[in-house]
């Protein structure tokens, strides 16, 4: 069972994922976006683990464990789902 939190305090926060090497939870897509800057769209709980749904400039969405994200709290909050607001880099 999963729980989605669209209004999480992390929504729109700029993050850079740093997935742990050889983690069986991650795929080649996770590692392809490692080190790139994205924004949190929502936080989900799956199997008792908290993951962030991270959106990137090419509109690709990739899930990462919260512990594997470096956050930049100075970034404007919001995602392209929030209407005219667009996140700043």
C-alpha positions as CSV (number, residue, x, y, z in Angstrom):
1,X,0.0,0.0,0.0
2,X,1.2,3.5,-0.7
3,X,0.4,6.9,0.6
4,X,0.8,10.1,-1.4
5,X,1.3,13.6,0.2
6,X,0.9,16.3,-2.5
7,X,1.0,19.1,0.0
8,X,4.2,17.9,1.7
9,X,6.5,20.7,3.1
10,X,9.1,19.5,0.6
11,X,7.0,20.2,-2.4
12,X,9.0,22.3,-4.8
13,X,12.3,22.1,-2.9
14,X,15.3,21.9,-5.1
15,X,17.2,18.6,-4.6
16,X,20.1,16.7,-6.0
17,X,19.9,13.0,-5.7
18,X,22.9,10.9,-4.6
19,X,21.7,7.3,-4.7
20,X,23.9,4.8,-2.9
21,X,25.9,2.6,-5.2
22,X,24.6,-0.9,-5.9
23,X,21.4,-0.3,-4.0
24,X,18.9,-2.9,-5.2
25,X,16.0,-0.4,-4.9
26,X,17.5,1.7,-7.7
27,X,17.6,1.2,-11.4
28,X,19.8,2.6,-14.2
29,X,17.4,5.6,-14.5
30,X,18.0,6.6,-10.9
31,X,21.8,6.5,-11.5
32,X,21.4,8.4,-14.8
33,X,19.8,11.4,-12.9
34,X,22.2,11.2,-10.0
35,X,23.9,14.5,-9.4
36,X,21.3,16.4,-11.5
37,X,19.1,19.1,-9.9
38,X,15.4,18.5,-9.7
39,X,12.4,19.5,-7.6
40,X,10.2,17.5,-5.2
41,X,6.7,17.0,-6.5
42,X,5.4,14.9,-3.7
43,X,6.5,12.4,-1.0
44,X,5.2,8.9,-1.0
45,X,5.4,6.1,1.5
46,X,5.8,2.7,-0.1
47,X,6.4,-0.4,2.0
48,X,7.2,1.8,5.0
49,X,9.9,3.7,3.1
50,X,9.6,7.4,2.3
51,X,10.5,8.3,-1.3
52,X,10.4,11.7,-3.1
53,X,8.9,12.0,-6.5
54,X,11.5,14.2,-8.2
55,X,10.9,16.1,-11.4
56,X,13.7,17.2,-13.7
57,X,13.9,19.9,-16.4
58,X,13.2,17.4,-19.1
59,X,10.0,16.5,-17.2
60,X,11.3,13.1,-16.3
61,X,10.0,11.9,-12.9
62,X,12.3,9.7,-10.8
63,X,11.7,8.4,-7.3
64,X,14.5,8.5,-4.6
65,X,14.7,7.7,-1.0
66,X,14.5,10.9,1.1
67,X,17.8,10.0,2.7
68,X,19.6,10.1,-0.7
69,X,18.6,13.7,-1.5
70,X,20.6,16.8,-0.9
71,X,18.2,19.7,-0.4
72,X,18.4,23.4,-1.3
73,X,15.8,25.0,0.9
74,X,16.6,28.5,-0.6
75,X,14.9,27.5,-3.9
76,X,11.4,28.8,-4.7
77,X,8.7,26.3,-3.8
78,X,6.2,24.9,-6.4
79,X,6.2,22.7,-9.4
80,X,4.7,23.0,-12.9
81,X,1.6,21.4,-11.5
82,X,1.0,24.6,-9.5
83,X,-0.1,26.7,-12.5
84,X,1.8,29.8,-13.5
85,X,4.4,29.3,-10.8
86,X,7.6,27.8,-12.1
87,X,10.5,26.7,-9.9
88,X,13.7,28.7,-10.1
89,X,17.1,27.2,-10.4
